[in-house]
Amino acid sequence: MKDSNFLKENNGRVFWHPMTSPDDSIKNPPKIITTSNGVRISDIDGQEVVDAVGGLWNVNLGYSCAPVKDAIAAQLERLPYYSTFRGSSNDAAIELAFELGEFFAPDGVTRAFFTSGGSDSVETALRLARQYHKLRGESGRVKFLSLKKGYHGTHFGGASVNGNANFRTAYEPLMPGCHHIPAPYTYRNPFNESDPEKLAHLCVAALEDEIAFQGAGTIAAMIMEPILGAGGVIPPHKSFAPMVADVCKRNGILLITDEVITAYGRTGAWSGARLWGIKPDMMCTAKAITNGYFPFGALMIGEQMQEVFENNPAAKIGHGYTYSGHPVGAAAALACLAETKRLNVVENAAARGDQLYQGCLALQEKYDIIGDVRGGHGLMTAIEMVSDRATKAPIDAGSAMKVQEAAYQSGAMVRVSGPNLILSPPLVLTEADATAILDALDAGFAAL
Ligand SMILES: Cc1ncc(COP(=O)(O)O)c(C=O)c1O
C-alpha cells in the first residue's frame, strides 16, 4: 500500500467519486478505509469504528466471513470466469440459480437472471417488463410507474423511475413515459396526512388516478421499494404494498419490487415482499447477495412471466452483461446465502433493529435537531434532522456533516444523505455494537 500522504493527495486529485463533486472530494476529503474486522472498519489514520452503514447497505455478514472468502479463493483457482451468454454456462451460476429459486419460492419468484449489481437488476426488470407485454401482444404497454423518493440506481432506466431530483436533473431528458406517485411519507406529504394508514389509502388513490389518466393499457410495470431506503428509510403502513399489488393486478400492470436493499434479511424478514405478504412479478436483488465481497446481482422472475418467456422460441432475451453469472460472484453468493441461512440473520436484524430504533427515538427526546425517526423493520433506521422542529425546516448540509464527523470521532461510521442520518449496519451486529452506535450518535448530536 502507498503511504498515507500519497493516498490522501491523489484521492482528490485523480479519483472522481460517485455521488459527490470532485471539488467536494478535495475540500472535504473522505475517510480512507484500509482494514476491517467483523463489523468494524479502520481508516488510514488508525481510527477504528463500528460500521453503522454496513458498507453501503450490503455488508450484512460483516467483513470477516471466512466461508465467503474461502469460496471466492477456491473458485478463482478452479475457474475465474466463464460467460453465460448463449452456448455456455458455468456450474456455480447454475447452482446459485437453483438455490435462489428455492430461497425466493415463498415470494413466487423462482427464475434468476444474473447481473453485476442493483442498477443492472433494475434495468433488466424494466426491459423484461416491456418485452413481456410485447410477447403477449400488448405492445402499447411501455410506461412505468414508481414512487416519489424511490431510488432505483443510476442507469438511464433506473434514473427515469427514480423519485429524487438529485439523481435526475443533471442527466435529463430521461426516458419518456415514467410517472411518479406520492410516497407514503408521513413526515412530509402533499396531503398533510400524518396517519400512516390514511396516507397509504391516499397514495393508492393517487396511483389509481394516475393509471386512469395514463390509461392502464399503456403501462408496463410499477416498480417500488418495499421500504424506501436511500430516500430516507420510509416504511409504509402494512396495508400499502398489498393495496398496490392489488391495483397492479387488476390493471394488468406488472409489479417489480426493488429489493436491492431489502432482500436477504435486512428488514427482519427474508424479503420485503414477504414482510408485506405480496408476490411480485419480478424482484430486483443485489448488494447482500454477495455482501460486498464481489459485485453481483440477481433479478428474480415470477410465474406469470415464466409462462410467457419459457418454451417460446420468439422470447429471445436480447440483454445481458459480460459478468452475468460470473462464477466467482456466484460462488460468493452461494457461500453468503448459506451463511445468511445458517446464522438466521433475520432474527438478529429484527432484535438489533428494534434496539437501534428505540435508541434513536430516545435521542429524539433529547435533541430538538431530530425531527423524525423512522425504522421499526429490521436494521434500516433513519434520523431526519431539522433546523426547526416546528416548521420542519431541513438542517443545513454543514451541520449534518458536523454530526456525522463527531459520531465518527466517537466510534461509529454513519451516513448523511440529504437531511437524513441513515443507519444500515451489518445484520450480525451485537447488542454492544448497537449501543456503541447509539453512544456515538449521542456524542454527534451533543457536539452540534
Ligand atoms: C433500491 C435500490 N435499487 C437499486 C440500487 C442500485 O444498486 P447499485 O448501486 O448496486 O447499482 C440501489 C442502491 O443503493 C438501491 O438502494
The ligand as a MOL file (V3000), in Angstrom:
LIG
                    3D

  0  0  0     0  0            999 V3000
M  V30 BEGIN CTAB
M  V30 COUNTS 16 16 0 0 0
M  V30 BEGIN ATOM
M  V30 1 C -33.3660 0.1200 -4.0040 0
M  V30 2 C -32.1300 0.2250 -4.8280 0
M  V30 3 N -32.1630 -0.0900 -6.1210 0
M  V30 4 C -31.0730 -0.0420 -6.8960 0
M  V30 5 C -29.8640 0.3590 -6.3890 0
M  V30 6 C -28.6580 0.4200 -7.2680 0
M  V30 7 O -27.7450 -0.5650 -6.9220 0
M  V30 8 P -26.2130 -0.4640 -7.3940 0
M  V30 9 O -25.6470 0.7270 -6.7050 0
M  V30 10 O -25.6370 -1.7810 -6.9570 0
M  V30 11 O -26.2150 -0.3240 -8.8640 0
M  V30 12 C -29.7790 0.6990 -5.0360 0
M  V30 13 C -28.5020 1.1460 -4.4540 0
M  V30 14 O -28.4290 1.6380 -3.3620 0
M  V30 15 C -30.9380 0.6430 -4.2410 0
M  V30 16 O -30.9080 1.0030 -2.9490 0
M  V30 END ATOM
M  V30 BEGIN BOND
M  V30 1 1 1 2
M  V30 2 1 2 3
M  V30 3 2 2 15
M  V30 4 2 3 4
M  V30 5 1 4 5
M  V30 6 1 5 6
M  V30 7 2 5 12
M  V30 8 1 6 7
M  V30 9 1 7 8
M  V30 10 2 8 9
M  V30 11 1 8 10
M  V30 12 1 8 11
M  V30 13 1 12 13
M  V30 14 1 12 15
M  V30 15 2 13 14
M  V30 16 1 15 16
M  V30 END BOND
M  V30 END CTAB
M  END
